[in-house]
Amino acid sequence: MRRTVLTAGGTALGVVLLLAAKPHHTVAVAVPAVTAPKQQSTGSASGGSSGSSSAASPSASATGGTGKSTGVRTVTGGAVDTRWGPVQVKVVFNGSKITAIDVIQQPNGNPRDQEINSQAIPILTQEALAAQSAKIDAVSGASYTSEGYIGSLQSALDAAK
């Protein structure tokens, strides 16, 4: 009888402690919000964004060529707000081919952010250059950064069309 009472009491105490314990951090689903980037002027001609993008107004500048599909030009995607901070990319095109992608904003509020991004950003850039689109896989362990990178890249690609 005594063993039954102790077992039941121990089990009840264990359940109460489990239910009262708070998790280390809560996981919130972050929906990226695209914000308008600061206007930038790096070339002689400035292209506007098309009216099709409702939440972002990426900027584009051309440094050669006369049409949108020729010459070298740079397009800055909209900044995508993530749980840990904004992500924004600048895409360099030669004609219609993506030749370079630079990250101009990324979460860097703590050493962990810097560590994650130092590994994830090169992988995302390599995949985007290989795919020549924003249809790339997210990097495991860098979900928020990947979400922001892909969103800003798609914003730049939309503006380049």
C-alpha positions in Angstrom: 0.0 0.0 0.0 2.8 2.4 0.9 4.5 1.7 -2.5 1.3 2.5 -4.4 0.9 5.9 -2.6 4.5 6.8 -3.2 4.3 5.9 -6.9 1.1 7.8 -7.4 2.4 10.8 -5.5 5.7 10.8 -7.5 3.9 10.5 -10.8 1.5 13.4 -9.9 4.5 15.5 -8.8 6.3 14.8 -12.1 3.3 15.7 -14.2 2.8 19.0 -12.3 6.5 19.9 -12.8 6.4 19.1 -16.5 3.3 21.2 -17.0 4.7 24.1 -15.0 8.0 24.1 -16.8 8.5 26.9 -19.3 10.3 26.3 -22.6 13.7 27.9 -23.1 12.2 30.1 -25.9 8.9 30.2 -27.7 8.8 29.6 -31.4 6.8 32.2 -33.3 5.9 31.9 -37.0 7.4 34.9 -38.7 5.8 36.1 -41.9 8.3 38.2 -43.8 7.2 41.8 -44.4 8.9 43.5 -47.3 9.8 47.1 -46.8 11.0 49.7 -49.3 14.7 50.0 -49.5 16.6 53.3 -49.4 17.0 54.8 -52.9 20.4 54.3 -54.3 22.1 55.8 -57.3 25.1 54.0 -58.7 24.8 54.6 -62.4 23.9 57.1 -65.1 20.4 56.0 -65.7 17.8 55.1 -63.0 15.0 52.6 -63.7 11.8 52.6 -61.7 10.1 49.7 -60.3 7.0 48.3 -61.9 3.7 48.8 -60.2 3.1 45.1 -59.8 5.0 44.8 -56.5 2.6 45.8 -53.7 4.8 45.7 -50.7 8.2 46.5 -52.0 9.7 49.2 -54.3 13.2 47.9 -55.2 15.5 50.3 -56.9 17.4 49.5 -60.1 20.3 51.3 -61.8 21.9 50.6 -65.1 25.6 51.1 -65.8 25.7 50.4 -69.5 23.4 49.2 -72.2 20.1 50.8 -73.2 17.5 48.2 -72.6 16.5 46.3 -69.5 17.8 43.0 -70.9 21.2 44.2 -72.0 24.2 45.6 -70.2 25.3 45.4 -66.6 22.9 46.7 -64.1 22.3 46.5 -60.4 18.9 46.0 -58.7 18.4 46.3 -55.0 15.6 44.1 -53.6 13.3 45.2 -50.8 14.3 44.6 -47.2 12.5 41.6 -45.7 11.9 41.8 -42.0 12.6 38.5 -40.2 12.3 37.6 -36.5 16.0 38.4 -36.0 16.3 41.5 -38.3 16.1 42.6 -41.9 17.6 40.9 -44.9 18.3 42.7 -48.2 20.2 41.8 -51.3 21.6 43.7 -54.2 21.7 41.7 -57.5 24.1 42.4 -60.4 22.9 41.4 -63.9 24.8 41.2 -67.1 22.0 41.2 -69.6 19.4 38.8 -68.1 22.0 36.7 -66.3 22.6 37.1 -62.5 26.4 37.6 -62.1 26.7 38.6 -58.4 24.5 38.9 -55.3 25.6 41.0 -52.4 23.8 41.0 -49.0 23.5 44.6 -47.9 21.5 43.9 -44.7 21.4 40.8 -42.5 20.7 40.0 -38.9 23.8 40.6 -36.9 22.6 41.5 -33.4 24.6 38.8 -31.6 27.5 36.4 -32.3 25.1 33.5 -33.0 23.5 35.5 -35.9 26.9 36.3 -37.3 27.9 32.7 -37.1 24.8 31.4 -38.8 24.9 34.0 -41.5 28.6 33.5 -42.2 27.7 29.9 -43.2 24.3 30.4 -44.7 24.8 33.5 -46.9 27.5 31.9 -49.1 25.4 28.8 -49.6 22.3 30.8 -50.5 24.3 33.0 -52.9 25.9 29.9 -54.6 22.5 28.2 -55.0 20.9 31.4 -56.4 23.7 31.9 -58.9 23.4 28.3 -60.0 19.6 28.4 -60.3 19.5 31.9 -61.8 16.3 32.4 -59.8 14.9 32.7 -56.2 13.7 29.1 -56.4 16.3 27.7 -54.0 16.3 25.6 -50.8 16.5 27.2 -47.4 19.6 26.5 -45.4 19.0 24.2 -42.4 19.5 26.1 -39.2 19.1 29.5 -40.9 15.4 29.4 -41.7 14.7 33.1 -41.0 17.7 34.3 -42.9 16.9 32.0 -45.8 13.3 33.3 -45.9 14.5 36.9 -45.9 17.2 36.3 -48.5 14.8 34.5 -50.9 12.1 37.2 -50.4 14.5 40.1 -51.1 16.0 38.2 -54.1 12.6 37.6 -55.6 11.8 41.3 -55.1 15.0 42.2 -57.0 14.2 39.7 -59.8 10.7 41.1 -60.1 12.0 44.6 -60.4 14.5 43.6 -63.1 11.8 42.3 -65.4 
